[in-house]
Amino acid sequence: MVSLLHINKSFGPQQVLRDISLQIPAGQVLGLLGPNGAGKSTLMKILIGLWNADSGTVSAPPKIGYLPENNPLYDDMYVSEYLRFMADMTLPKSLAHRSSVIRTSVDSLIEQVKLTPERHKHIRELSKGYRQRVGLAQALLGEPDLLILDEPTTGLDPNQLVEIRTLIRSLAKSPLATRQSPMTIILSTHIMQEVREMCDRVIILDHGSVKADLPIDKIKDLETLFHEATK
């Protein structure tokens, strides 16, 4: 369970989040939908511990994977080299058979996100779609209980959009073969089609407040709901 209670956040005189309270059960795919400046990225950065809320309480699993909107990668590294490097930084130093676990984990993730043909390429040689796959693989290192994706399809062409959406849906249904519990996914976007295709539930934010919170199968017209909630 992810829980946020009465979260407020301001930057100087601008209040970015206003009394946000959410309960997100394990295994749910939650879509955060809202216009630019609604507070989506701020809320996610509070969830991962990058920023502190001014007030309120946050309860989240200890293992969180995060793919930021601007996917930071080391362009001069090979795909497999980069993921092994990040795994070395992520996994506990006390882990038994650590080098073997890193190698097996990276190989498994490369296969899962369908990066096998690209694994020996420099990251700078990859298309935007494959770069996003590398970012997803990195976010999945350590088998997180909560996966947070901030605008994961920004800048992708139509074919890449379909590929990444399909990959995210597959993660929700079967995140990792070794997992014993379902993974919660929070997807921030301003694209309504992504919410319809990938999410179990949608929360609409505007001006830092929750304007709507509904299961996706209870929404007849998401565009109309969004318009009414954000006007």
C-alpha positions in Angstrom: 0.0 0.0 0.0 1.1 3.5 -0.9 -0.4 6.2 1.4 -0.3 9.9 1.2 -2.1 12.0 3.9 -2.7 15.7 3.7 0.4 16.5 1.6 1.2 20.1 1.0 4.2 21.6 -0.9 5.1 25.2 -1.8 8.0 26.8 -3.5 8.3 30.3 -2.2 4.8 31.9 -2.5 3.6 29.3 -5.0 1.7 26.4 -3.5 2.2 23.4 -5.8 0.3 20.7 -3.8 -2.7 21.3 -1.7 -3.9 18.7 0.9 -3.3 15.6 -1.2 -4.5 12.3 0.3 -4.3 9.1 -1.6 -4.4 5.4 -0.9 -2.9 3.1 -3.7 -3.2 -0.7 -3.1 -0.5 -3.1 -4.1 -0.7 -4.2 -7.7 -2.7 -1.2 -9.0 -1.7 0.8 -12.1 -2.5 4.4 -11.2 -2.6 7.1 -13.9 -1.8 10.7 -12.8 -3.4 12.9 -15.3 -3.2 16.7 -15.5 -2.1 19.7 -17.5 1.4 21.0 -17.3 2.1 22.5 -13.9 -0.6 20.5 -12.2 1.8 19.1 -9.6 2.3 15.6 -10.9 6.1 15.6 -11.0 6.3 17.3 -7.6 4.1 14.6 -6.1 6.3 11.8 -7.5 9.5 13.4 -6.3 8.0 13.5 -2.8 7.1 9.8 -3.1 10.6 8.8 -4.0 12.1 11.0 -1.2 13.8 13.5 -3.5 11.8 16.3 -2.0 10.2 16.6 1.4 6.6 17.7 1.8 5.9 20.9 3.8 3.3 18.9 5.8 1.6 15.6 5.7 2.8 12.0 5.8 4.0 9.6 3.2 4.1 5.8 3.4 5.7 3.9 0.6 7.5 0.6 0.1 11.3 0.8 0.7 12.1 -0.5 -2.8 11.1 2.1 -5.5 12.0 2.2 -9.1 11.9 5.6 -10.9 12.0 6.6 -14.5 12.2 10.5 -14.7 10.8 12.4 -17.6 14.3 13.4 -18.8 15.9 9.9 -18.8 19.5 10.5 -17.7 21.9 7.9 -19.2 25.6 7.7 -19.7 25.9 7.9 -23.5 29.4 6.6 -23.7 28.6 3.3 -22.0 27.4 0.1 -23.6 23.8 -0.9 -22.7 24.9 -4.0 -20.7 27.8 -2.2 -19.1 25.6 0.7 -18.0 23.0 -1.7 -16.4 25.7 -3.7 -14.6 27.2 -0.4 -13.3 23.8 0.8 -12.0 23.1 -2.7 -10.5 26.4 -2.5 -8.7 25.3 0.9 -7.2 21.8 -0.4 -6.4 22.2 -3.8 -4.9 23.3 -4.2 -1.3 27.1 -4.7 -0.8 26.4 -7.5 1.6 24.5 -9.6 -0.9 25.7 -13.1 -1.3 27.2 -14.1 -4.7 26.8 -10.5 -5.6 28.6 -10.5 -9.0 26.6 -13.5 -10.1 23.3 -11.9 -9.0 24.2 -8.7 -10.9 25.0 -10.6 -14.1 21.8 -12.7 -13.9 19.6 -9.7 -13.0 20.9 -7.6 -15.8 20.6 -10.4 -18.4 17.1 -11.1 -17.3 16.1 -7.4 -17.5 17.6 -7.0 -20.9 15.6 -9.9 -22.2 12.4 -8.7 -20.4 12.5 -5.2 -21.9 13.6 -6.6 -25.3 17.0 -5.0 -25.4 18.9 -8.1 -26.4 19.8 -6.9 -30.0 21.0 -3.6 -28.6 22.9 -4.8 -25.5 26.4 -4.3 -27.0 25.7 -0.9 -28.5 26.7 2.4 -27.0 23.7 4.2 -25.5 24.4 7.2 -27.7 23.6 4.9 -30.7 20.1 4.0 -29.5 16.8 5.5 -30.7 14.6 7.3 -28.1 12.4 4.2 -27.8 15.4 2.0 -26.9 16.8 4.6 -24.5 13.4 4.5 -22.7 13.8 0.7 -22.5 17.2 1.2 -20.9 15.7 3.6 -18.4 12.9 1.1 -17.6 15.4 -1.7 -17.1 17.4 0.5 -14.7 14.2 1.4 -12.8 13.5 -2.3 -12.4 16.9 -3.1 -10.8 16.4 -4.5 -7.4 12.9 -5.7 -8.1 11.0 -2.6 -6.8 7.6 -2.9 -5.1 6.6 0.5 -6.5 7.5 1.7 -10.1 7.1 5.4 -10.8 7.1 6.5 -14.5 7.1 10.3 -15.2 5.9 11.0 -18.8 7.6 7.7 -20.1 6.4 8.2 -23.8 7.4 11.9 -24.3 9.1 12.4 -27.6 8.5 8.9 -29.0 7.2 8.3 -32.5 4.0 6.3 -33.1 5.7 2.9 -33.3 7.8 3.6 -30.3 4.7 4.7 -28.4 3.0 1.4 -29.0 6.1 -0.6 -28.0 6.6 1.3 -24.7 2.9 1.1 -23.8 2.9 -2.7 -24.5 6.0 -3.1 -22.4 4.5 -1.2 -19.4 1.3 -3.2 -19.6 3.4 -6.4 -19.5 5.2 -5.1 -16.4 1.9 -4.6 -14.7 0.7 -8.1 -15.5 3.9 -10.0 -14.9 6.6 -7.7 -13.5 9.3 -10.2 -12.8 9.3 -14.0 -12.7 11.0 -14.0 -9.3 8.5 -11.7 -7.6 6.2 -13.0 -4.9 4.0 -9.9 -4.7 2.4 -7.6 -7.2 4.1 -4.4 -8.2 2.3 -1.0 -8.0 2.8 1.3 -10.9 2.2 5.1 -10.9 2.2 6.6 -14.4 2.3 10.4 -14.8 1.1 11.7 -18.1 -0.9 14.3 -19.9 -2.0 11.8 -22.6 -5.5 10.5 -21.9 -5.1 7.5 -24.3 -2.3 6.2 -22.2 -4.4 6.3 -19.1 -7.3 4.4 -20.9 -4.9 1.8 -22.3 -2.6 1.1 -19.3 -4.3 2.1 -16.0 -6.7 0.6 -13.5 -7.5 4.0 -11.9 -7.1 7.6 -12.8 -6.5 10.7 -10.6 -6.8 14.1 -12.2 -4.7 16.8 -10.7 -5.1 20.5 -11.4 -3.5 23.5 -9.6 -2.1 21.0 -7.0 -5.4 19.5 -6.0 -7.2 16.2 -6.7 -10.1 17.0 -9.0 -11.2 13.4 -9.8 -10.3 9.9 -8.5 -12.1 7.0 -10.3 -11.6 3.5 -11.6 -10.9 3.6 -15.3 -13.8 1.2 -16.0 -16.3 3.6 -14.4 -15.4 6.5 -16.7 -17.5 6.8 -19.8 -15.8 9.8 -21.3 -12.4 10.6 -20.0 -11.9 13.7 -22.2 -15.1 15.2 -20.8 -14.2 14.3 -17.3 -10.8 15.9 -17.7 -12.3 19.1 -19.3 -14.8 19.5 -16.5 -12.2 18.8 -13.8 -9.6 21.2 -15.1 -11.6 24.1 -16.4 
